Amino acid sequence: MYKRQLQAFIYHHLVPSSALYAAAKVEMGRGNKPMPQLVNPEPVMLVPGSSVKALLAMPGRGTFFPSALKLELSEPPEGISVEGISRTPEGISISFRTDAKVKPGLRGNLILEAFYDGAPPFAPAGKKVDKIHFPLGFLPAIPFRVIGPAAVKNN
């Protein structure tokens, strides 16, 4: 019999890859699908004061795309935000907005967390229920680089 115990005040631990000796693949229920992947692994080039799209392939997920799906940046750099998301034949298109104040040369990774914002999926019909804000997990990191308008003209 297995017993869940609290260790060091948290149920999970992050282990540095240099100290990772074994990894377990966790499969959960009927949702066993390949992870979303960036279509283009090159960094997304952001230009201050504009928006740009990144495309994530969603293998094995068909056309399922709930309208209540929301994406939020986790600890984003100041001036970078998610403008919108849409379904495409290839997967999901994510539009990022960059304020004019963001300085060229900034680079890093954009970490997105997915949420379901809507009525509970199994809510009784005809009964008024509160909407839920349910975390679905994190998407793969999206590398980015902020470039100046002059760099765009040269490409």
C-alpha positions in Angstrom: 0.0 0.0 0.0 1.3 3.4 -0.9 0.9 6.4 1.4 1.2 10.0 0.4 3.4 11.8 2.8 4.3 15.4 3.0 8.1 15.9 2.7 9.8 19.2 3.3 6.4 21.0 3.2 5.8 20.2 -0.5 4.5 17.2 -2.5 6.9 17.6 -5.5 10.5 18.6 -5.9 12.4 20.2 -8.7 15.7 18.4 -9.3 18.6 20.0 -11.3 19.2 18.0 -14.4 22.8 17.4 -13.4 21.5 15.5 -10.3 18.7 13.7 -12.2 19.6 10.0 -12.2 16.1 8.6 -13.2 13.0 10.0 -14.7 9.5 8.5 -14.7 6.9 9.1 -17.4 3.6 9.7 -15.9 0.6 8.8 -18.0 -2.8 10.0 -16.8 -6.1 8.6 -18.1 -7.3 9.0 -21.6 -5.5 12.3 -22.2 -2.2 10.7 -23.2 -1.3 12.9 -26.1 2.1 14.2 -27.3 3.2 17.5 -25.8 2.6 20.6 -27.9 5.8 21.7 -29.8 7.0 24.9 -31.4 6.7 24.7 -35.2 9.8 26.9 -35.5 12.4 26.4 -32.8 14.1 29.7 -33.6 13.5 32.6 -31.2 10.4 34.7 -31.8 11.6 38.1 -32.9 9.6 40.8 -31.0 9.7 44.4 -32.2 8.8 47.2 -29.6 5.3 48.6 -30.2 4.1 45.7 -32.4 2.7 42.1 -32.2 4.0 38.8 -33.5 2.7 35.3 -33.7 4.2 32.0 -32.6 2.8 28.7 -33.7 2.5 25.6 -31.5 1.8 22.2 -33.1 -0.8 20.1 -31.2 -0.2 16.5 -32.4 -3.0 14.1 -31.7 -5.5 16.7 -30.4 -7.7 17.0 -33.5 -9.8 20.1 -33.7 -10.5 20.3 -29.9 -10.1 23.9 -28.9 -12.4 25.2 -26.1 -13.4 28.8 -26.4 -12.8 29.0 -22.6 -9.0 28.3 -23.0 -6.9 31.1 -21.7 -3.1 31.6 -21.7 -1.2 33.6 -19.2 2.5 34.5 -19.2 4.3 33.3 -16.1 6.6 36.0 -14.7 6.8 37.8 -18.1 9.3 40.5 -18.9 7.8 44.0 -18.4 6.0 45.1 -21.5 5.4 41.7 -23.1 1.9 40.2 -23.0 -0.4 37.7 -24.7 -2.6 39.5 -27.1 -4.7 36.5 -28.2 -4.9 32.9 -29.3 -6.6 31.1 -32.2 -6.8 27.6 -33.7 -5.1 27.0 -37.0 -4.9 23.8 -39.1 -1.3 23.3 -37.7 -2.2 23.9 -34.0 -2.5 27.0 -32.0 -1.4 30.5 -33.0 -0.4 32.7 -30.1 -0.1 36.5 -30.6 2.3 38.4 -28.3 2.2 42.1 -27.9 5.3 44.2 -27.1 5.1 47.7 -25.6 7.1 50.5 -27.3 9.1 50.9 -24.1 10.7 47.4 -24.3 14.4 47.8 -25.2 16.0 45.9 -28.1 18.5 43.2 -27.0 16.2 41.7 -24.4 16.1 37.9 -24.7 14.9 34.9 -22.8 12.0 32.4 -22.7 8.2 33.1 -22.5 6.5 30.6 -20.2 2.8 30.2 -20.8 0.3 28.6 -18.4 -3.0 27.3 -19.8 -6.3 27.7 -17.9 -9.9 26.7 -18.5 -12.1 29.8 -17.7 -15.7 28.8 -17.9 -18.5 26.7 -16.6 -17.6 23.4 -15.1 -17.7 20.8 -17.9 -20.2 18.5 -16.1 -22.4 21.2 -14.6 -26.1 20.3 -14.5 -28.1 21.6 -17.4 -30.2 24.7 -16.7 -28.6 25.3 -13.3 -26.7 28.5 -12.8 -23.1 27.7 -11.8 -20.1 29.9 -11.0 -17.3 29.9 -13.6 -14.1 28.2 -12.7 -10.5 29.2 -13.4 -8.8 25.7 -13.7 -5.1 25.3 -14.4 -4.3 22.9 -17.3 -0.5 23.1 -17.2 2.4 24.8 -18.9 3.2 24.9 -22.6 6.8 24.5 -23.8 9.0 27.6 -23.3 9.0 29.9 -26.3 12.4 31.6 -26.8 12.3 35.3 -27.8 14.5 38.2 -28.7 13.6 41.8 -28.9 15.0 43.5 -32.0 14.8 47.1 -33.2 12.8 48.2 -36.2 16.0 48.6 -38.3 16.7 44.9 -37.9 13.3 44.0 -39.3 14.0 46.1 -42.5 17.3 44.2 -43.0 15.6 40.8 -43.0 
